[in-house]
Amino acid sequence: MFWKIALGLGVFGLVLSIIFIIIAVRAFYASTNPATEDIAFGGLLISIILLVVSFLVVAVSTIFVLRGSKKEWDAKNLK
């Protein structure tokens, strides 16, 4: 059950990070104020870090969810 929750949170993190990347890039190019550009650049870096971490969580949790599903299928069908 833990890995299914982790998979859901990882997918949510991926979607959220993509949204934040789009917002940060638009804010970076739309502004001429140096302070706003710095904040947008910081948001872009944090969003990229979130994207990488979320992708790793999704990859690892997918492996464990698939392993668990295979074990359940084998136990049910190989009696």
C-alpha positions as CSV (number, residue, x, y, z in Angstrom):
1,M,0.0,0.0,0.0
2,F,2.9,2.3,0.8
3,W,4.3,2.0,-2.8
4,K,0.9,2.8,-4.3
5,I,0.7,6.0,-2.2
6,A,4.2,6.9,-3.2
7,L,3.4,6.3,-6.8
8,G,0.4,8.7,-6.6
9,L,2.4,11.3,-4.8
10,G,5.2,11.0,-7.4
11,V,2.8,11.5,-10.3
12,F,1.3,14.5,-8.4
13,G,4.8,15.9,-8.0
14,L,5.5,15.4,-11.7
15,V,2.4,17.3,-12.7
16,L,3.0,20.0,-10.1
17,S,6.6,20.5,-11.2
18,I,5.7,20.8,-14.8
19,I,3.1,23.5,-14.0
20,F,5.6,25.3,-11.8
21,I,8.2,25.2,-14.6
22,I,5.8,26.7,-17.1
23,I,4.9,29.5,-14.6
24,A,8.6,30.2,-13.8
25,V,9.6,30.3,-17.4
26,R,6.8,32.6,-18.3
27,A,7.5,34.9,-15.4
28,F,11.2,34.9,-16.3
29,Y,10.7,36.1,-19.8
30,A,7.7,38.4,-19.1
31,S,9.5,40.6,-16.6
32,T,12.2,43.2,-17.0
33,N,12.6,43.7,-13.2
34,P,15.8,42.0,-12.0
35,A,14.3,41.0,-8.7
36,T,11.4,39.2,-10.4
37,E,13.8,37.4,-12.7
38,D,15.8,36.2,-9.7
39,I,12.7,34.8,-8.0
40,A,11.6,33.2,-11.3
41,F,15.0,31.6,-11.8
42,G,14.9,30.3,-8.2
43,G,11.5,28.9,-8.8
44,L,12.7,27.2,-12.0
45,L,15.6,25.6,-10.1
46,I,13.3,24.3,-7.4
47,S,10.8,23.0,-9.9
48,I,13.5,21.1,-11.8
49,I,14.7,19.5,-8.5
50,L,11.1,18.6,-7.7
51,L,10.8,17.1,-11.2
52,V,13.9,14.9,-10.8
53,V,12.9,13.7,-7.3
54,S,9.4,13.0,-8.4
55,F,10.6,11.0,-11.4
56,L,12.8,8.9,-9.2
57,V,10.0,8.3,-6.8
58,V,7.7,7.3,-9.7
59,A,10.3,4.9,-11.2
60,V,11.1,3.2,-7.9
61,S,7.5,2.9,-6.7
62,T,6.4,1.6,-10.1
63,I,8.9,-1.2,-9.8
64,F,7.6,-2.2,-6.4
65,V,4.0,-1.9,-7.3
66,L,4.5,-4.1,-10.4
67,R,6.5,-6.7,-8.3
68,G,3.7,-6.8,-5.8
69,S,1.1,-7.2,-8.5
70,K,3.1,-10.1,-10.1
71,K,3.4,-11.8,-6.7
72,E,-0.4,-11.6,-6.2
73,W,-1.1,-12.8,-9.7
74,D,1.3,-15.7,-9.3
75,A,-0.2,-16.7,-5.9
76,K,-3.7,-16.6,-7.4
77,N,-3.0,-18.4,-10.7
78,L,-0.3,-20.9,-9.9
79,K,-2.1,-23.1,-7.3
